Amino acid sequence: MTAAARPSEIREVMERLDRARFLPAQHRRSSQWDRPVPIGYGQTNSQPSTVVAMMDLLQVHPGMRVLDIGCGTGWSTAILAELVGREGSVTGVERISALADTARQLLADIDTVEIVEATGGVFGLPDAEPFDRILVSAAATQLPEELIDQLVPGGILVIPVGSTMLRVKKLVQGEVHITEHGGYAFVPLIREAHGD
């Protein structure tokens, strides 16, 4: 298997994709800043250095199937699509309809990407094929076991729990290896669909 993208490669992809495209017009001037930027509905486009750190922990390889939970307007989904290449696929999940619609419009020309609206009461896509990698861009109050169940053996989940970034590797025997990777601030991960 080809090596996972290094932080320098992730940053190059981020620069090519132009973060400003994924921001509301009134916030596009903030696209070059290393900070979260509001995208509406109480949500944010994550700070670029945080995105690099999370994707470095995720260790994405070309050809992988990736689930991107809390995809917002699709910036992280677009980055992941570049990293998995034409042989891979990325499914972005967003609970806010308007943000999911924006992501669909912005990513319509990438045939390896699908954007789905979150189902109330469910984390991820439990009825889909298992994923090689799962990225969660919202803070959970505790580690959702159902997301670990959606990983293939050897799969990796990167998720903030409280203010701590966790990297969860599902071992072949079904056990998990969890490591902590610093403190971060994220919007909360919400199980209910918007409006429920």
N, C-alpha and C positions, 0 to 999 in steps of 0.2 A: 504494500500500500504506500502511496506517496506520503511524504512527511506532512504533518500539520502545518498550517500557516504560522509563521513567526510574527511577533508584534510589529515588526517593520513592514511586513507584507500586509497585515491587517490595516495599518495606517495608510498604506498606499491605496488599498481598495476604498477606504473611507474617503480619501481625498478625491478619487475618481468619481465617486457617487454623489458628491455635492450635497452635503447635509441641508443646505438652504432649501432645496427642492421639497424636502419633507417637513418643512416648517410653515406655519401660517405666515402670510405676507407681512404682518406687522412685526414678526420676530426674525425675519430672514437676516437682518443685519447682525444678529447675535450668533449666526451659524459658525463663525470662526472661534468663538469663545469656548474654553474648556469648562463648560458648566451645563447643567440641565436647562432646557428651554421649554416654556409652556407650549402645548399643542392644542389646548382647549379641553373642556370637560374635566378639569382638575388633573390632567395627565401631563407628562413631560416627555421630551425627547432626551434620552440619557446623555450625560456628559461624555464626550469622546474618549477621555482617558479611562473612564469606567468601562465603556464598550470594548476598548482594546484589552483591558485586564480580563473581562469576562470571556471574551472570545479566545484569548490565550489559554485560559483555564479549560475551555471547552474542547480544545485540540481538534478542530474540524479538519477532516481530510476530504479531498475530492471524491465524489461518488457517494457520499453519506446522505442519509435521510435525517433531516433536522426539523424539530418542532420549536417554534419561536413564540412563546407565550407572553402576551402583553406587547404585541408588535406595534401598537400605536399606528402611525402613518406609514410604517413599512421600512424605515431606514435600516434597522437591524436585520430585517428579513432580506433586504437587498444585499447587504454586506455578506450575510450567510450564503445567499445564492451564488455570489461571486466565488466564495471559498469552496463550495461543493462542486461547482462547475456544471457542465452539461449532463454529466452522468449521475449527479445527485439531485435532491429535491428538498425544498423548504416549504413547510406549512406554517403560516403565521396565524395566530389566534388572537382575536381582539374582542373584548366584551362590549365596546361602545360602537354602535352601528355606524355613526358618521365617520369615525376614525378608520374602521374596517373598510368602508366605501372609499375613503381617500387612498388607503393602502392599495386596494384593488386597482384604482385608476392609475396610480403612480407606477405600479408593477405589472400592468397589463401586458407589456411587451416581453416579459420574462416567463417563458413557458414551463420552467421548472419550479415556479412559485404558485402556491394556492393560498388565498386568504379566506379564513372562515370566521364566522362570528361565534363567540363563546356560547356554550349552552349553560343555562342557569343550573347551579348546583354541581357542576362538573369541572374538574381541573384537567386541562389537556384534551386529548382525543382518544379516550380509552378503547373505542371501537375500531381505530385505525391499526394498521400494521405497526409493530414496535419501531421505535426510532433509535438511531445511533447516538444522537445527541439531542438534548433538550435545554434550551436557554429560557430562563424566566426573568423578565425585566420588571418585576414588582415584588415587594417584600411580603413573604408569607409569615404568619405568626408561628408556625411550626412546619417541619418538613413534610410535604404531602406525599404519603406512601403511594398514592395512586399514580403519581408521576414516575416514581421509581419502577412501578409495574409496567409502564409504557416504554421502558428502555430494553434494548436487546442486551444479552449478556455481554459484558465489556463496554456497555454504553455509559455515557457521562451526562449528568445533570448539573447545571450551574444555576444556583438560585440564592437570592438573599433571603435569609431567615432572620427576622428582626433586623438588626443592623449589621449582621455578619454574613459575608459572602461564603457560601458553601460550594464545594466541588464534591459531588457524589458519584462514585464509580460503582456500577453494578457488576459484581464479580460473576464469573462463569457459574459458580455454585449457587448463585442467587443472593449471596450475602452482599453487603455494601461496605465500601471504604469511604469515609467522609473526612475531608480536610477543610480547615477554616482559612480564609484568605482576606482578612482585614475587614474594616468597618466601612459601610456605605449607607447612604440615605436613598430610599426609593419610595414611590407611591405604593400603597398597600395592594396586595394580591387579593382580589375579591372573587368569591365563588359564584355569587349571583350574577346573572346577566344584567346589563344596564336596564333600568326600569323595573326590575323585579323587586 
